[in-house]
Amino acid sequence: MHGLHDAAGRGGLGAVMGSKNLKAVAVRGHNLPPVADEERIKEIRQQLIANPHPMSQYGTGGPELPGMEITGNLPVRNFRDGLFPEVKDITGVAMKDSGIRLGMDGCFACAVRCKKVVKFDEPYIVDPDYGRRPEYETIAAFGSNCGIGNLKAICKANELCGAYGIDTISAGGSIAFTMECFEKGLLTIKDTGGLDLRFGNHEAMLQAIELINKRKDWANC
Ligand code: SF4
């Protein structure tokens, strides 16, 4: 994790650090890097401010999400299905329209600012310190791939993973796989300790993240 809400989660870097008992790398500095042409940098900055990048409005997982469903690029129910009628309910546009999005944020000094900041208090509390920035991959992993069209539950899943330092894509993919095993009877409610892990059950999905974080096996949950 860098900061509280951004994760370089896909390369297994956390596992490498863990294997070396390395908890964190801290960097501090005060010198500005030299700029070859300061005036040109200012010009470019003004151009970017005058012509905002399309990602500045919704970030990833915005209005293009329904198109991804139509073209078969959206993972649905453990990559098994193609259609997800609730897709419009889980986009960055829906985040803005529903009022749960506070605004946009960005990485240090970036003019694009493609990061959505989400905050709400019911039915769950989502802390924007951890809960900002549900990206396309997170929306797809906890949303369509788990058969879940509940935007607030997806944002809560994102917040929990940010707080626990869990990779959202792997967590969502693992839960979707487990949901398919459950649907096919390879896992039963006895195996899951009473958790009804059917596709679309957002409460079970959130509970599964808690279990992953606590490293509890199903039988003892
Ligand atoms: S640097 Fe950060 S804020 Fe800027 S476009 Fe890339 S991911 Fe988005």
Residues whose N, C-alpha, C, O or C-beta is under 5 A from the ligand:
A	BS01	SF4	D105 G106 C107 C110 V112 R113 C114 K115
